[in-house]
Amino acid sequence: MITPSLLDAIKVAKENEKLASESYRGAIQEIQHSVGKRLFQELSDFEQYHYEKLSALEKSLIGEGKYINYEGKAFPIPPVFEIKAAVEPQKKSLMTIITQAIGLEETAKNSYADLAEQITDPQGHEMFLKLSAEEYNHYRILVEAYWTVSNFGVWKWVKP
């Protein structure tokens, strides 16, 4: 049986994904460096993908009472390279943007992990575990970006 609280949680998760995607699109306008812009574009696209999958889940639960198969998605990582971030004119603003993004990803990871623990349906449980793991990968990428820009002045992506 699908409970109203589950549907409410999915609606909240959808809104969070939508807000995260929009926030990352806004960050693209603030960041000067192409590597930073690309990172936040990928994050925005990924959160939009999550929104679409959660919408499909919501529709399936309401219409058929069934969970959907969520195959997961890999985060596209460019070749390993380091690019000086010194061209970022407002490093403090950049660090604030990254810090806020880290917070969004940590909250999403924890929310999906909590939902996974509440779901007894194996397919639904697995979907929320995968969503949590993907948000954790975003979190790790952003923590690495924060650390490398802050300490070395370079944009660097690491393979999750």
N, C-alpha and C positions, 0 to 999 in steps of 0.2 A: 504494500500500500504506500502511495506517495503522500507524504504529510505536507501540510501547508508550510511548516517551518523549513522543509527542504526546498520547496519552491521559492520561499522568501530568501533563503540563503543563496540560491542560484541567481535570483534577481539582483541581490546585493553584489555577488561576484561579477555578474555581467556589467553592472554599473562601474565597479572598480576597474575592470578591464578597459572599459570605454574611457574612463577618466585617465587611466595610465597611458593609453594610446594617445589621447589628446595632449596630455602633459608632455610626453616625449616629442610629439610634433612641435609643440611650443619651444622645447629645448633646442630643437634643430635651428630655430630662428636666432637663438641667443648664442650658440656656439659658433666660433669663427672657423675652426679647423675642420678640414674635410673628413678626417678620421673620426672625430667626435660626432660630426653630423651623421656619418654613416652608422655609427654605433647606435645613436638614438633613433635613426630611421628604422633600423632592424628591430629595435625594441618596440617601437610604435607598431610596426607591421605584425610582430609576434603577438602583442597584446590584442590587436584587432582580430587575429586568428583565434585567440582564446575566446574572445567575445562571440565570434561566429559559432564556435563549437558549443559554448554554453547555451547559446540561443537554440541550437539544434537539439541539445539535451532537454532544455525546457519544453520545447515543442513536442518531443517524443514522450516525455513523462506525462504531459497534460493529455496528449492525444491517445497514446497507446499504453501508458503506464510502464514504459520500458526505458532502460538505459541505452545509450548509444555506445558503439565501439569508438574509443579514442586511441588512435595509433601513436599519438605523440608527434613531436616535431623537433628537428635538430636546429640549433642556432647556427646560422652561417658565420663562420669565422674566416677572415681573410688570412693570407699567408702571414707568417710571423715577421713582424717588422716593428721598428720603433721610429716615431716621428716626433721631433721636438714640438712641444706644445707652447713654446715661448711666444708664438704669434697670437696666443689668446690674450687679448688686451686686458681682460678683467678676470684674472685667475680666481679671485675670491668668488665671483658670481658663478664661474664654472664649477668650483668645488661645492657651492651650495646646490647647484643643479644636480650634480652627481650624488650628493648626500641625500637629497630628497628622493631621487630615483632608487637609491639603496633602500630607503625606508619603505617605499611602495612595494618593492620586490619582496622584502622580508615579511611585510604584512600579508601579501598574497600567498607566499609560501606557507606561512603558518595557518592561514584560513583554509587553504586546500587540504593541508595535512589534518586539520581538525575535522573537516567534512569527511575525509576518507575514513577516519576512525568511527564516524557515526553511520556510515553506509554499510549495510549488510549484503547488498547485492554485489557479487564479485566484479561484474563489469563496471558498475558505478564506483566501487572502492578503488579499482585499478585506475580508472580515469582520473579521480581526484589525486591519487598518488603521483601519477605522471604529471599532472598540472603543477603539483607542489614541487616536484623535481625540476621541472622546466623553470619555474620562478626562482628556485635556488640557483640554477645555472646563471640566470640573469643577475642575481644578487652577487655571485662570485665575480662575474665579468665586471660589474660596476665597482666592486671593492678593489679589484686589481687596477681599474682605470683611475680610481681615486688615489690609490697608493702611488702608482707610477707618475701621475701628473703632479701630485703633491711633493713627492720626494725627489723625482728625477727630471720633472718638467717635460716628460714624453707621454704621448698617447701610446698605449700598448695593450693589445688584446691577448688574452691567453686562452688556450683551448680548454673548455670546461671538462 
